[in-house]
Each structure stands twice: as C-alpha cells, then as structure tokens.
C-alpha cells in the first residue's frame, strides 16, 4: 500500500494501516487541544479505505507549504460515513 505523505507515518500506525482490510473494526484516538487543555478522544467504526489529502495555505507563497496527510475513511456505528487525518499523536487500533 502506498500512502503519500509529507511527513513519515509513525511505525506502529503504518503497521496497522498495512494490515487493514475493508470491513474491519477500528479505533482511532486523537489528542484534542483547546487552549492549554489536552485530552484524548476516540472514535470507533468500520474501516473503508485510506488515502492521502493534500492541504496547505491558500496563498501563492512557497510550493513547500503543501502538506499531504494520510486520511482514514470509516463508517461509524450510527452509519455516518466519516474520516480522520492521522498526525504524530494519532493511535490506530484494530479491534
């Protein structure tokens, strides 16, 4: 599986991504930060697929401003289709 990113994916997360198959149950845990407070937030769902998302700022500055992040697409238990961008703090588990 080739996932294009501008920063390396953590080895433990990459190992899970390489084993994931559509239909498997996953748990994604992010760190949420508001002001000076930080706490973990988890979501559980059924894995659909993973790909990359190119983001960046909306001005014509430097081509290196583009950031490419891995995106995990999944379906929540309430059938809502959702996705999550993975960062250096994300934990990904097969459950």
N, C-alpha and C positions, 0 to 999 in steps of 0.2 A: 504494500500500500504506500503510495507516495502522497504525502501531505506537504504542500509548500507553505513555509513559514519564514518570517524574517528573523525569528529567534528560535533557538533549539527547544524542542519539547522535552520536558523532564523525562528521564529514562523510565521511571515507573509508570508514568502516564502513557508514554509511547508503547510500552509493553502491553498495556491493556488495550490500546487502540488497535494494535496489530492482531489481537485475538478476537476482537469484537465481530459478531455476526448480526445481521438484522434480526430483530425479534428477541434479542437477549435483554434482560432487565439490567439497568444500570443505576448507579447513584453518583451524582455529581455534587461535590461540595466546593463552594466558593467562599472566600473571605469577603464579607461585606464591610465597607468602611463608610461611616458618616461622621464627619468632623474628626474628633480624636478617638471615637469608639470603633472597635472592630470586632466582628463576631462571625462564626461560620454559619452558612445557610446551605442546606442540602435539598436536592430535588431528585425524585425517583421516577423512572419511566422506562419505556421500551425503545431501545436503540433502533434508529432507521439508517443513518449513514453519517459519514464525516467528510468534510471538505474544507477548503480554505476561503477566507474572506479578506479581500484587500480593502484596507481602510486608510485613512490619512487625513491631512488637513485640506481644506477647500481653497487654499491659495496656491498660486503658482510660485513656489519657492524652490525647494530642493527636491529632486527626484527620490532622495533617500528618506524623505518624510513619509513615504508609504510604509504601512505596517500590514503584514499579512499574518493573520491569526487562524489557528485551527478552530473549526466550528463543529460541534457535535449536535446532530439533529435527532430528536427523540419524541415520543408521544407520551404525555403524562397519563396517569390512571384515569383522569376525567375525559380522556380522548383529545385533549388540547395538544395540537402539534406545536412543539417548541424547539428551541436551540440554545446552546450555550457556547460562548467563546472561552477557550481554555487559556489560562495565563500561568505564571510561575507559581501561583498559590493554589491552583485547582487540584483537587483529588478526584480520581475517576476509578470506580469500582464496578465489577460485575457482581450482581447479587443473585 
